[in-house]
Amino acid sequence: MEAPSPLAARQWAKVYNLAKPFGIGCSVIAAACTGYVAYHQDPASLPCKLNTAATLIFPSIIPFTILFLKPINDKLFEKADALALDEKAEVGVAQEETTKALIDRWTKGHLVRTAITGVGAILAIWAVLDKSGAGDVVGLSLRTGANRLG
């Protein structure tokens, strides 16, 4: 990270506050959409199972955030406030508690959170492809059971 800690902490806080409602909203909307689709499908079908799994996975970023990222978020907000008042507030702070180290840890946690959402999206896309019969793309078939026999 190139930015000095006071600037990095303020930038992180600003981006976080702008993105938080968007992330929560997208998660809830995605879960509602896949839940709606799953509800209107045959419960025994693969698309229903995939959409149900996606419905459960999308909002799981919320407890993940609370359990794993909130402690880091709280420390970063403290850093943003402290460093706004005193740019030397990090002198003598343990290396793993510096703004840069916290942002690095937060970034890794955010990557996991993004992967969780990505898994939900992949399941929903797989369900659409399986339901539409478009699952046989470039010789790769997403069909299961007796349907895969042609």
RAWOWO-V798214 format. One record per residue. N is the residue number from 1. PHI is phi in whole degrees, -180 to 180 (none if undefined). OMEGA is omega as a letter, one per 40 degrees, with the letter a starting at -180 (* if undefined). Layout:
[[N,PHI,OMEGA] [N,PHI,OMEGA]]
//
This chain:
[[1,none,a] [2,-91,a] [3,-70,i] [4,-65,a] [5,-52,i] [6,-59,i] [7,-68,a] [8,-60,a] [9,-64,i] [10,-66,i] [11,-64,i] [12,-59,a] [13,-61,a] [14,-65,i] [15,-64,i] [16,-59,a] [17,-65,i] [18,-73,a] [19,-86,a] [20,-54,a] [21,-63,i] [22,-65,a] [23,-63,i] [24,-64,a] [25,-61,i] [26,-62,i] [27,-63,a] [28,-67,i] [29,-65,i] [30,-62,i] [31,-65,i] [32,-64,a] [33,-66,a] [34,-69,i] [35,-65,i] [36,-61,a] [37,-64,a] [38,-61,a] [39,-61,a] [40,-96,i] [41,-116,i] [42,-61,a] [43,-58,a] [44,-86,a] [45,-79,i] [46,-62,i] [47,-57,i] [48,-64,a] [49,-65,i] [50,-66,i] [51,-66,i] [52,-64,i] [53,-61,i] [54,-62,i] [55,-61,i] [56,-79,a] [57,-73,a] [58,-53,a] [59,-76,i] [60,-67,i] [61,-68,a] [62,-69,i] [63,-65,i] [64,-60,i] [65,-62,a] [66,-64,a] [67,-75,a] [68,-108,a] [69,-100,a] [70,-58,i] [71,-59,i] [72,-70,i] [73,-56,a] [74,-60,i] [75,-65,i] [76,-68,i] [77,-65,i] [78,-62,i] [79,-62,a] [80,-60,i] [81,-69,a] [82,-65,a] [83,-73,i] [84,-68,a] [85,-89,a] [86,-146,a] [87,-66,a] [88,-101,a] [89,-66,a] [90,-95,i] [91,-66,i] [92,82,i] [93,-82,i] [94,-56,a] [95,-53,a] [96,-73,i] [97,-109,i] [98,-72,i] [99,-55,a] [100,-64,i] [101,-66,i] [102,-65,i] [103,-65,i] [104,-62,i] [105,-64,i] [106,-63,a] [107,-61,i] [108,-65,i] [109,-64,i] [110,-66,i] [111,-63,i] [112,-63,i] [113,-61,i] [114,-66,i] [115,-64,i] [116,-59,i] [117,-64,i] [118,-62,i] [119,-62,i] [120,-59,i] [121,-65,i] [122,-62,i] [123,-63,i] [124,-65,i] [125,-66,i] [126,-59,i] [127,-63,i] [128,-64,a] [129,-64,i] [130,-67,a] [131,-67,a] [132,-83,a] [133,82,i] [134,-89,a] [135,-70,i] [136,-94,a] [137,-117,i] [138,51,i] [139,80,i] [140,-97,a] [141,-109,i] [142,-100,a] [143,-71,i] [144,-129,i] [145,59,a] [146,-66,a] [147,-61,a] [148,-74,a] [149,-80,i] [150,99,*]]
//
